[in-house]
Amino acid sequence: MDPADVTADGERFENIDQFKQVLLRDKPRLARALTTKLITYSTGRAPQASDREAVEAIVAKIGAKDYGLRSLIHEIVRSELFRNK
């Protein structure tokens, strides 16, 4: 099985290590995607357009903490999106 592929924006990678490096080049984008998925899982609904500011605030806060997963979970639990689900 050949692990090589191309991302949606056309960036090529040959193996899982290169794929990881491609993902890590844009940490805010990766954090935003993971934040959206975790909010969906934790609240039972996907964030709406009106929730964009809250999602961006969470991403900004975890960015200040080097995008740690623990920080992400803490910020989601503290968010109005979670507390008012």
C-alpha positions in Angstrom: 0.0 0.0 0.0 1.4 3.4 -1.1 1.0 6.1 1.6 1.7 8.9 -0.8 -1.1 11.3 -1.6 -2.0 14.9 -2.2 -3.9 17.2 0.2 -7.1 19.1 -0.9 -5.0 22.2 -1.6 -2.5 20.3 -3.8 0.4 19.7 -1.4 2.1 16.3 -1.9 3.4 14.0 0.8 5.1 10.6 0.5 4.6 9.1 4.0 2.9 9.7 7.3 5.8 11.8 8.7 5.5 14.2 5.7 1.7 14.3 6.1 2.2 15.3 9.8 4.5 18.1 8.8 2.0 19.3 6.2 -0.7 19.5 8.9 1.5 21.2 11.4 2.4 24.0 9.0 -1.0 25.6 9.7 -1.7 24.9 13.4 -4.5 27.5 13.6 -6.4 25.7 10.8 -5.8 22.3 12.3 -6.9 23.7 15.7 -10.0 25.2 14.2 -11.0 22.0 12.6 -10.5 20.0 15.8 -12.3 22.6 17.8 -15.3 22.4 15.5 -15.3 18.6 15.7 -15.0 18.5 19.5 -17.8 21.1 19.9 -20.0 19.1 17.7 -19.3 16.0 19.8 -19.7 17.7 23.1 -22.9 19.6 22.4 -24.6 17.3 19.9 -24.7 20.0 17.2 -22.3 21.5 14.8 -21.3 25.1 15.4 -23.4 27.5 13.4 -22.3 30.7 11.6 -23.3 32.7 14.7 -20.8 30.6 16.7 -17.8 31.6 14.6 -16.6 34.2 17.0 -16.7 31.7 19.9 -14.8 29.2 17.9 -12.2 31.8 16.9 -11.9 32.9 20.5 -11.2 29.3 21.6 -8.5 28.9 18.9 -6.9 32.2 19.9 -6.7 31.1 23.5 -5.2 27.7 22.8 -2.8 29.3 20.3 -1.3 31.3 23.2 -0.8 27.9 24.9 0.9 26.2 21.9 -2.3 24.5 20.8 -2.3 21.8 23.5 -5.2 19.3 23.5 -5.8 19.7 27.2 -6.0 23.5 26.8 -8.5 22.9 23.9 -10.7 20.7 26.0 -10.6 23.2 29.0 -11.5 26.1 26.7 -14.4 24.2 25.2 -15.8 23.3 28.6 -15.5 26.9 29.7 -17.2 28.3 26.6 -20.7 29.5 26.3 -21.3 27.0 23.5 -20.8 24.2 25.9 -22.3 25.6 29.0 -25.5 26.7 27.2 -26.0 23.6 25.1 
